[in-house]
Amino acid sequence: MTEAVTAPTRFAVPGRLAVSNRAAATWQPARLVGIRRETSRASTFRFAVPGWTGHLPGQHLMLRLTAADGYVAQRHYSIASPPHDTGHIELTLDHAEGGEVSGWFHQVARPGDTVEVRGPLSGFFAWPGDRPALLLGAGSGVVPLMSMVRHHRLRRLTVPLCLLVSARAPEELIYADEYEDETTPVFTRTAPPGARPGRLSAAHLEPYLARPPAAGWEAYVCGSNGFAEHASQLLAELGQPVERIRIERFG
């Protein structure tokens, strides 16, 4: 029998999540220790951050690059790793066309390079592991959701968690080798044999919302503006309370 586990946390109770202002405001050196290719345009970058005080799945950080001439670039990135990966964090970055920071990571960065990070930031999109979670992501929007999935597995949590992840084609599905029974992939342009490509639809969500857990779902939606609007509207139309839909969007 698997014992239910509730994640220990230094944070406030759900609905009033907060992070240490001091930790969030302090820049720390992060040394790149590994690079793992996920798709042709996305890679995971693993950093050693000895001073990292932990995070909740779903949170993000601020990353700062400083060039030799003093030019500084800062970007927000979701954290892909679970909170108990002590002293390390992982970020999964798409190679954005013309992106100066993502371009540096994909074309220049090598293990041993150092950047600066501060965080964790944002409690709104965090999942403490204490309530049923219905996760909807598209493209690189799956990154903070994967932190939740990994946390759920590593802590052997028994609270329900389901992930629906959308990608244009199987070869563009980030973390494809990691998905298990909790995950339903949706392919919008090219699907594997026997499957039909198409956008995330009510038919994908109805099995989860027709019979939700007794405590109801907390829905987490992450992706482009278009995906976030579409997915959150589907959820609301199928009866998911709007106050229990959390959205992060980009683009």
C-alpha positions in Angstrom: 0.0 0.0 0.0 1.4 3.4 -0.9 1.2 6.0 1.8 -0.1 9.4 0.9 2.6 12.1 1.3 2.2 15.8 1.6 5.2 17.8 0.5 6.9 19.6 3.3 7.3 23.3 2.5 8.5 26.6 4.0 5.8 28.4 2.1 2.4 29.6 3.1 -0.8 27.5 2.7 -2.3 27.2 -0.8 -3.9 30.4 -1.9 -1.4 32.4 0.0 1.8 31.1 -1.3 4.8 33.3 -0.8 8.6 33.1 -1.1 11.3 34.6 1.0 11.7 38.2 -0.2 15.4 38.0 0.7 16.0 34.8 -1.4 14.0 36.1 -4.3 15.9 39.4 -4.4 19.4 37.9 -4.2 21.4 37.0 -7.3 23.3 33.8 -7.0 25.9 32.2 -9.3 24.7 29.2 -11.2 27.3 27.0 -12.9 26.2 25.0 -16.0 27.0 21.3 -15.4 25.1 19.5 -18.1 23.1 19.9 -21.3 20.5 17.4 -22.5 18.8 17.6 -25.9 15.0 17.3 -25.7 13.9 18.0 -29.3 15.6 19.6 -32.3 14.8 23.1 -30.9 14.7 22.5 -27.1 17.4 21.5 -24.6 17.5 21.2 -20.8 20.3 23.0 -19.0 21.3 21.7 -15.6 22.9 24.1 -13.1 24.6 23.7 -9.8 23.4 26.5 -7.4 24.8 25.7 -4.0 22.8 28.6 -2.4 19.5 27.6 -3.8 16.9 27.4 -1.0 14.3 25.4 -2.8 11.1 26.1 -4.8 7.7 24.7 -5.3 6.7 23.0 -8.6 5.4 25.6 -11.0 7.6 28.5 -9.9 10.1 30.3 -12.1 13.3 32.3 -11.7 15.0 35.3 -13.2 18.2 34.6 -15.1 20.9 37.2 -15.8 23.6 37.1 -18.4 26.4 39.7 -18.4 28.6 40.2 -21.5 32.3 41.1 -21.5 31.4 44.7 -22.4 29.0 45.0 -19.5 25.8 44.5 -21.5 23.2 42.7 -19.3 20.2 40.6 -20.4 17.6 39.2 -18.0 14.8 36.7 -18.7 12.2 34.8 -16.7 12.3 31.0 -17.0 10.2 28.3 -15.5 12.0 25.7 -13.4 11.7 22.2 -14.8 13.3 20.2 -11.9 11.5 19.0 -8.8 12.1 20.9 -5.6 14.1 18.2 -3.9 16.9 18.1 -6.5 19.2 19.6 -3.8 21.7 22.2 -5.0 20.7 21.9 -8.6 18.0 23.4 -10.9 17.1 22.6 -14.5 15.7 24.9 -17.2 14.4 23.7 -20.5 14.7 26.4 -23.2 13.4 26.6 -26.8 15.8 28.1 -29.3 13.7 31.2 -30.1 14.4 32.8 -33.5 16.5 35.9 -32.8 16.5 35.3 -29.1 19.7 36.7 -27.6 19.6 34.7 -24.4 18.2 31.4 -25.8 20.6 31.8 -28.7 23.5 32.1 -26.3 22.4 28.9 -24.5 21.9 26.9 -27.6 24.9 28.1 -29.6 27.5 29.2 -27.1 27.0 27.8 -23.6 29.2 25.0 -22.4 29.4 23.1 -19.1 31.5 25.2 -16.7 29.9 28.5 -17.8 28.3 30.6 -15.1 25.2 32.8 -15.1 23.3 34.4 -12.3 19.8 33.5 -11.0 17.5 34.8 -8.4 14.2 33.3 -7.1 12.1 31.3 -6.8 9.4 33.7 -8.0 5.6 33.6 -8.1 3.4 31.6 -5.8 0.3 31.9 -8.0 1.2 29.0 -10.4 2.8 26.8 -7.7 1.5 23.4 -6.8 2.3 22.3 -3.3 1.2 18.7 -4.0 -1.8 18.8 -1.7 -4.7 19.0 -4.1 -5.8 17.2 -7.3 -4.0 18.8 -10.3 -5.2 18.9 -13.9 -2.3 20.1 -16.0 -2.6 21.5 -19.6 0.4 22.6 -21.5 1.5 23.3 -25.0 5.1 23.4 -26.4 7.5 24.7 -23.9 4.5 25.5 -21.7 4.9 22.0 -20.3 8.1 23.0 -18.5 6.6 24.1 -15.1 4.0 21.3 -15.4 6.8 18.7 -15.7 8.2 20.0 -12.4 4.9 19.1 -10.9 4.8 15.6 -12.5 8.3 14.8 -11.3 7.5 16.0 -7.8 4.4 13.8 -7.8 6.4 10.8 -8.8 9.4 11.3 -6.7 7.4 11.8 -3.5 5.0 9.0 -4.4 2.0 11.3 -3.9 -1.4 9.7 -4.2 -3.3 12.9 -4.8 -4.7 12.7 -8.4 -2.5 14.4 -11.1 -3.1 14.3 -14.9 -1.3 16.0 -17.7 -2.5 16.8 -21.2 0.3 18.1 -23.3 0.0 19.5 -26.8 2.7 19.5 -29.5 2.7 19.9 -33.3 4.3 16.5 -33.9 5.8 13.6 -31.9 9.3 14.8 -32.6 8.5 18.2 -31.0 7.1 16.7 -27.8 9.4 17.9 -25.0 10.2 15.2 -22.4 8.7 12.5 -24.6 10.6 9.7 -23.0 9.5 10.6 -19.5 5.7 10.4 -19.8 3.8 7.7 -18.1 0.1 6.8 -17.5 -0.7 10.2 -16.1 0.0 11.9 -19.5 -2.2 12.3 -22.6 -0.3 13.8 -25.6 -2.3 15.8 -28.2 -0.7 16.3 -31.6 -2.0 19.2 -33.7 -0.4 18.7 -37.1 1.2 15.2 -37.3 0.1 12.3 -35.1 1.5 8.7 -34.7 -0.1 5.9 -36.7 -3.7 5.2 -35.5 -4.2 8.7 -34.0 -5.8 11.7 -35.6 -4.1 15.1 -35.3 -6.1 18.0 -34.0 -6.3 20.8 -31.5 -7.0 20.2 -27.8 -10.8 19.8 -27.6 -13.6 19.2 -25.2 -13.5 15.5 -26.0 -10.0 15.4 -24.5 -11.1 17.1 -21.2 -14.5 15.6 -20.7 -13.2 12.3 -19.1 -11.6 14.3 -16.4 -14.3 16.9 -15.8 -17.3 14.6 -16.0 -16.1 12.8 -12.9 -13.7 15.0 -11.0 -12.1 14.0 -7.8 -14.1 14.6 -4.6 -12.0 17.7 -3.9 -12.3 19.0 -7.4 -9.4 19.9 -9.8 -7.0 22.7 -9.5 -6.3 23.4 -13.2 -2.9 24.7 -14.4 -2.7 26.0 -18.0 0.6 27.0 -19.5 1.5 27.9 -23.1 1.1 30.6 -25.7 -1.5 33.3 -25.5 -3.7 31.4 -28.0 -3.4 28.1 -26.2 -4.0 29.6 -22.8 -7.2 31.3 -24.0 -8.4 28.2 -25.8 -7.7 25.7 -23.0 -9.1 27.9 -20.2 -12.3 28.5 -22.1 -12.7 24.8 -22.7 -12.2 24.2 -19.0 -14.8 26.8 -18.0 -17.3 25.5 -20.5 -17.0 22.0 -19.1 -17.7 23.2 -15.6 -14.3 23.9 -14.1 -14.6 26.8 -11.6 -12.8 29.8 -13.1 -11.3 30.7 -9.7 -9.6 27.3 -9.9 -7.9 27.8 -13.2 -4.3 29.1 -13.0 -2.8 30.4 -16.2 0.8 31.2 -17.3 1.2 32.4 -20.8 3.9 33.7 -23.2 4.2 35.2 -26.6 
